[in-house]
Each structure stands twice: as C-alpha cells, then as structure tokens.
Amino acid sequence: MQHQRSHVKKHKGYLFVGLVGIMAFALIIWITPYGAGVSPDSTIYIGAAKSLLAGKGFSINGEPIIFYPPLYALLLAAIGLLENNLVQAARILNAALFGINVCLIALAVYLITERDWMASGCATGLFLSSAPLLELHSYAWSEPLFITLTLASIILLSRYVTQPKLHYLVLSSLSLGLALTTRYIG
C-alpha cells in the first residue's frame, strides 16, 4: 500500500512539472505576440538560418560565419521548414526552450532535495517570475538553448555520479558538447 502511494505521488509530481512546462511555453507565446525580439546578434542567427534554408550554408551575404556558433541557427532553420517567418520560428523555439528549462529546473531541484516537490515548486516559481529570464527567452538569442543543454548536462552528470551508468556520462558529455556549439563563450 505504501509503495502504491509513493508511486501515485511520483506521477503527480511529474504531472506538475509537465503542466508548469506547458504554462511556461504559453507565457512566452503570450508575451511575444509579434514574434521574438530582435537584436544585432539575432539578425546573425536569423540570417544564417535563411542562408541554410536557401542552401547557401552557414553564411551571410556569401561570407562564412565564423564568430557565431551554428546550433541555434540550425534549429531555427529546422523550424523554418514548417514556419516561413523566422522571427516567429524563434518565438516558438524559445517558448519551447522556456518550458523545457522550467521542467529541468524543477527536476534538478527535485533530485537535489531528495524528491521534495514543494522545493521544486518554489524554484519553478522563481524561474518563471525572473524578468531577466523572461527577457532572455523572448528574444531570438542562443542563450535559452545554451541553458537547456547545460542544465541537461549537469543533471545527467549528477545522475552518473549517483548511479554510475555509462549512458548518463555519454549523454552528459554530448549535451555539454552541443552547449558549446550553441555559445562559444560558454
């Protein structure tokens, strides 16, 4: 009977994380009705995605892009296959990343606090109400993807430390490698 209760409690927690992730996605969609914000860096990523979609490689005006990492532009281009407006594609991508990041924060706190959903809820509330994080996720910037991949890497590495299974280490390394192809400064 006790095992059954803990199993139900565990599933309610995961349902909570999923619902908060959906709420975070909807929040970014709501605050960016005209698309993601654009800055000088954004124009590089969007231009690179346009170039990729046009079959011209990772370049702008025929010149290869060497100072900006490719992963964010590649994801924009992939979404651009379904959504012609790349500013809207960035909006969708970053809204999804905000939802994923909220879920990863909740999961990380849940694991660190030995499965305390109250602490996870508080951390999630702080993340959702952070003006800098909301701004970061509402622009066509690579930081949200970097945060996602870095959080995933840290969670997977911590799982490897507590449960030394090779796949945790490999996935953590892969996630960190992808994070570095998202933001070189990272």
Secondary structure, 3 states (H helix, E strand, C coil): CHHHHHHHHHHHHHHHHHHHHHHHHHHHHHHCCCCCECCHHHHHHHHHHHHHHCCCCCEECCEECCCCCCHHHHHHHHHHCCCCCHHHHHHHHHHHHHHHHHHHHHHHHHHHCCCCHHHHHHHHHHHHCCHHHHHHHHECCCHHHHHHHHHHHHHHHHHHHHCCCHHHHHHHHHHHHHHHCCCCCC
